[in-house]
């Protein structure tokens, strides 16, 4: 009989965005952030911590004590949807993933660039 040993390895992740940036504020696009496993075993993430400019934004799944929190228990934690993206979303995003081996290191920052269009009026004064 041959024994097979499976070793669990913490995940190394990379953050990607769809659609890629830059985006224009007037488009009010939805952007999906994805925390993809580059290496690790197993390569399925059980939980993901999402960061915005170095601060914890959200940890998924979010299965807290509230009845409404259970809505977020069965979602894929490796994806985070940003809706109606405007200038307030501009910044650096990163993630860290957890598999059966534990939490891996934080991904590199990915910048979400949001262009703002301003109306410019010109006033001419003639003498």
NORDA-V418618 format. One record per pair of residues at least 6 apart in sequence whose C-alpha atoms are under 6 Angstrom apart, sorted by the first residue. I is the first residue (numbers start at 1). J is the second residue. If there is no record, write none. Layout:
BEGIN
<<I,J> <I,J>>
END
This chain:
BEGIN
<<8,41> <8,101> <9,40> <9,41> <9,101> <10,40> <10,101> <10,102> <10,104> <11,39> <11,40> <11,104> <12,37> <12,38> <12,39> <12,104> <13,36> <13,37> <13,38> <13,107> <14,35> <14,36> <14,107> <15,34> <15,35> <16,33> <16,34> <17,32> <17,33> <18,31> <18,32> <21,112> <21,113> <22,113> <22,114> <23,114> <24,114> <24,115> <25,86> <25,114> <25,115> <25,116> <28,84> <28,85> <29,84> <29,85> <30,82> <30,83> <30,84> <31,81> <31,82> <32,80> <32,81> <33,79> <33,80> <34,78> <34,79> <35,78> <45,97> <45,98> <45,99> <46,98> <46,99> <47,60> <47,61> <47,77> <47,97> <47,98> <48,59> <48,60> <48,77> <48,96> <48,97> <49,58> <49,59> <49,95> <49,96> <50,57> <50,58> <50,95> <51,57> <51,93> <51,94> <51,95> <52,92> <52,93> <53,92> <60,77> <61,72> <61,73> <61,77> <62,72> <62,73> <63,69> <63,70> <63,73> <87,114> <90,112> <90,113> <90,114> <91,111> <91,112> <92,109> <92,110> <92,111> <93,109> <93,110> <94,107> <94,109> <95,106> <95,107> <96,105> <96,106> <96,107> <97,103> <97,104>>
END
